[in-house]
Amino acid sequence: MADEELLQLFRQKASLQMLAGFQDSFPVLQMIVLHGNPEYYARKKAEYLEFSISYAVRYYDELYRRGLIKKKYDINEIKMLSQAEFLALCTFLENTERQGSMDEDSVQAFETLLRIIQIGIQVDSGMDLK
């Protein structure tokens, strides 16, 4: 994969695309988050984090190896970022359940949080998106 393609993945805001792709599944996800078996929830959280962390480690290591970012993230930093995103998703689902629907303000607030995380990573890592 070319350098520009790697940076394009970052620009495309994968987390926001994932949100849009899962909107049809939100009622089921809400049920799991709010009313599900705690062991099932813990297992799903572990699966999400394992996938998210393993992807992020490989992705940011490759960006660093190619000199596209100046900071090499350690596993603890990547775990914290992945956990923050998962917690934000759960909070978003809890809020939409309380409101009875997924309104535009809730979606906008979640998208804003993900953008702020992305901008923070861009600045912290020294990534130059040109």
BELFEN-V993075 format. One record per residue. N is the residue number from 1. RES is the residue in three letters. OMEGA is omega in radians with two decimals (999 if undefined). NEAR is the number of other C-alpha atoms within 8 Angstrom. Layout:
# BELFEN-V993075
N/RES/OMEGA/NEAR ; N/RES/OMEGA/NEAR
This chain:
# BELFEN-V993075
1/MET/-3.14/4 ; 2/ALA/3.12/5 ; 3/ASP/-3.10/8 ; 4/GLU/3.11/6 ; 5/GLU/3.09/8 ; 6/LEU/3.13/10 ; 7/LEU/3.11/9 ; 8/GLN/3.07/8 ; 9/LEU/3.12/9 ; 10/PHE/-3.13/8 ; 11/ARG/-3.05/7 ; 12/GLN/3.08/7 ; 13/LYS/-3.08/10 ; 14/ALA/-3.12/8 ; 15/SER/3.12/7 ; 16/LEU/3.09/9 ; 17/GLN/3.11/9 ; 18/MET/3.10/8 ; 19/LEU/-3.13/8 ; 20/ALA/-3.13/7 ; 21/GLY/-3.09/7 ; 22/PHE/-3.06/8 ; 23/GLN/3.12/7 ; 24/ASP/-3.11/6 ; 25/SER/-3.06/7 ; 26/PHE/3.11/9 ; 27/PRO/3.12/7 ; 28/VAL/3.13/7 ; 29/LEU/3.10/9 ; 30/GLN/-3.13/13 ; 31/MET/3.13/9 ; 32/ILE/-3.10/10 ; 33/VAL/-3.01/11 ; 34/LEU/-2.99/7 ; 35/HIS/-3.04/7 ; 36/GLY/3.07/9 ; 37/ASN/-3.12/7 ; 38/PRO/3.11/6 ; 39/GLU/3.11/6 ; 40/TYR/3.10/8 ; 41/TYR/3.14/11 ; 42/ALA/3.13/8 ; 43/ARG/3.13/8 ; 44/LYS/3.09/8 ; 45/LYS/3.14/9 ; 46/ALA/3.11/8 ; 47/GLU/3.13/8 ; 48/TYR/-3.10/9 ; 49/LEU/3.12/12 ; 50/GLU/3.12/8 ; 51/PHE/-3.09/8 ; 52/SER/-3.09/9 ; 53/ILE/-3.11/11 ; 54/SER/3.08/8 ; 55/TYR/-3.07/8 ; 56/ALA/3.12/9 ; 57/VAL/-3.13/11 ; 58/ARG/-3.10/8 ; 59/TYR/-3.10/8 ; 60/TYR/3.04/10 ; 61/ASP/3.13/10 ; 62/GLU/3.08/8 ; 63/LEU/3.14/11 ; 64/TYR/-3.13/12 ; 65/ARG/-3.12/7 ; 66/ARG/3.14/8 ; 67/GLY/-3.13/7 ; 68/LEU/2.98/10 ; 69/ILE/-3.08/12 ; 70/LYS/-3.08/9 ; 71/LYS/3.03/8 ; 72/LYS/-3.14/9 ; 73/TYR/3.06/9 ; 74/ASP/-3.04/6 ; 75/ILE/-3.14/7 ; 76/ASN/3.10/6 ; 77/GLU/-3.14/8 ; 78/ILE/3.08/12 ; 79/LYS/-3.12/10 ; 80/MET/3.12/8 ; 81/LEU/3.14/8 ; 82/SER/3.12/11 ; 83/GLN/3.11/9 ; 84/ALA/3.13/8 ; 85/GLU/3.13/9 ; 86/PHE/3.12/11 ; 87/LEU/3.11/8 ; 88/ALA/3.12/9 ; 89/LEU/3.12/9 ; 90/CYS/3.12/10 ; 91/THR/3.09/8 ; 92/PHE/-3.14/11 ; 93/LEU/3.10/12 ; 94/GLU/-3.14/11 ; 95/ASN/-3.13/9 ; 96/THR/3.08/12 ; 97/GLU/-3.14/10 ; 98/ARG/-3.12/7 ; 99/GLN/3.13/7 ; 100/GLY/3.11/6 ; 101/SER/3.10/7 ; 102/MET/-3.10/9 ; 103/ASP/-3.08/7 ; 104/GLU/3.14/6 ; 105/ASP/3.12/6 ; 106/SER/3.12/11 ; 107/VAL/-3.14/10 ; 108/GLN/3.13/8 ; 109/ALA/3.12/8 ; 110/PHE/3.11/11 ; 111/GLU/3.11/9 ; 112/THR/3.11/8 ; 113/LEU/-3.13/8 ; 114/LEU/3.08/11 ; 115/ARG/3.14/9 ; 116/ILE/3.07/8 ; 117/ILE/-3.13/8 ; 118/GLN/3.13/9 ; 119/ILE/3.09/8 ; 120/GLY/3.11/8 ; 121/ILE/3.14/8 ; 122/GLN/-3.13/10 ; 123/VAL/-3.09/8 ; 124/ASP/-3.08/8 ; 125/SER/-3.08/10 ; 126/GLY/3.14/9 ; 127/MET/3.11/10 ; 128/ASP/-3.13/7 ; 129/LEU/3.09/5 ; 130/LYS/999/2
